[in-house]
């Protein structure tokens, strides 16, 4: 993974010192909150319902054991003993004192971390496939490209005060594990018919109040053209994107209003103009970055310890069946650690849990961890012989839940428990759904089912892309939850269909249970997943079960 050089260290020290002075002026009353707001947002500091919140960047979801341990320190020393991993592969600390945040930023700098551009109308934290560098289906490790984009975009003078935020994702797998089509711009690493590696560029994706699926802007860019082409895209949008209405300022609206062909022509014109200014500098930088992402020295060892545990321990076998994924190296697995124990807050990890994961990464995982947009933690490189020991250690910290991809592996935003924008609670709904299906003991029978919950129209919980999506709204001062069905976050990305009228807070869990029971009755065998059954049958039969009073009336 990338390690800071002297320039990075000096840049961050200067930036943190500037913000420390700004915080001191705010605390002393020399700056009003309105004057302070743009300064704090540039450094990842939000003012939430109850306190300030610090959002820390975890670029493309990658960190090492030292960094994870430092996050544990921040949680313990300056917060309430935990952190919240987000759908942007970041971590949030929800309870710091404003006067302590400069010390937190200095502590982050000690381990090559920061909070720059995790907020504000700028290019946000670059996200990536959380299996990058380990997945068996990828063309190449996409993280060097993500790091190149991160370095280019950090404090880019043209893109610090745009009409709205701009989100970029990178992936190289046959499977889309980075939700590329829901981003403002996405880079997909591909090979052409000649076997050459290049990049497919998608633009105009996004969720929120106007959800749209990204479109292919360019089928194949050679490596030398990638960075100037991305700059051309952002520059064109920054010039012609709307600023009269913040809800229509995202690039998805610009693409929709101008048309993809017009945007493509403008980008090509801008690209032609700026391409010579790069003069290969980006390629020299990229070559240096690549050296930081050399594959670990994978070892060749027997896997008999794994096979013995798998055959003799049903709890270990259940965990292995759900939480392990295929690795590109023989004898290795990718381990996904669930932060979704039934009844817990999705995405939360205590300081002790963070330290346990850091210890396991250092001892067994080539000192690498990843954060997924699904709010879980990954050990990307684990030899199978070490899996029984890892499982035993995870059990000690309640991190052994065997539910990846199942109904309790719910994505949920913080909702009205924390967020100043939220109009309804998300966390309690997620907790109640997970607890209910654990009581019913149906999770493994149900199989793959993605539930995603947002506490407002901004859709930080990706509800539009859930097989079952839940959107919490305020209806005349009362929480009301809308359900969408058939959303999909893969290459077949799809915005879910709104099922009908919303449900009260005490009605939403029974409504989800009716949907799942309907699926179990309607599916064609245990191998047909919820999303496949929905695609085959459509909304109508599920709606009949969701609204039983309508079904009874029709009968």
Secondary structure, DSSP 8 states (H G I E B T S, - for coil): -----HHHHHHHHHHHHHHHHHHHHHHHTSS-HHHHHHHHHTTTEEE-SSSEEEEE--GGGEE-HHHHHHHHHHHHHHSSSEEEE-TTS-EEES---HHHHHHHHHHHHTTT---TTSSSSSB---EE-TTTTTBTTBSS-THHHHHHHHHHHTT-GGGSS-SS-B-EEEE-BSS--S-GGGSSEEEEEEE-TTS-EEEEEEE--B-TTS-B--EEEEEEE-GGGHHHHHHHHHHHHHHHS--S-GGG-SHHHHHHHH-HHHHHHHHHHHHHHHHHHHTTHHHHHHHHHHGGG----------HHHHHHHHH-HHHHHHHHHHEEEBSSTTEEEEEE-S--TTS-TTEEEHHHHHHHHHHHHHHSTT-EEE-TTS-EEEEEEEGGGHHHHHHHHHHTT-----TTSTT--EE--GGGT-SS-SS--HHHHHHHHHHHHHHT-HHHH-S--EEEESSTT-TT-GGGSSEEEEEEEETTEEEEEEEE--B-STT-B--EE-SS-EETTTHHHHHHHHHHHHHHHSSSTTS-HHHHHHHH-HHHHHHHHTHHHHHHH-
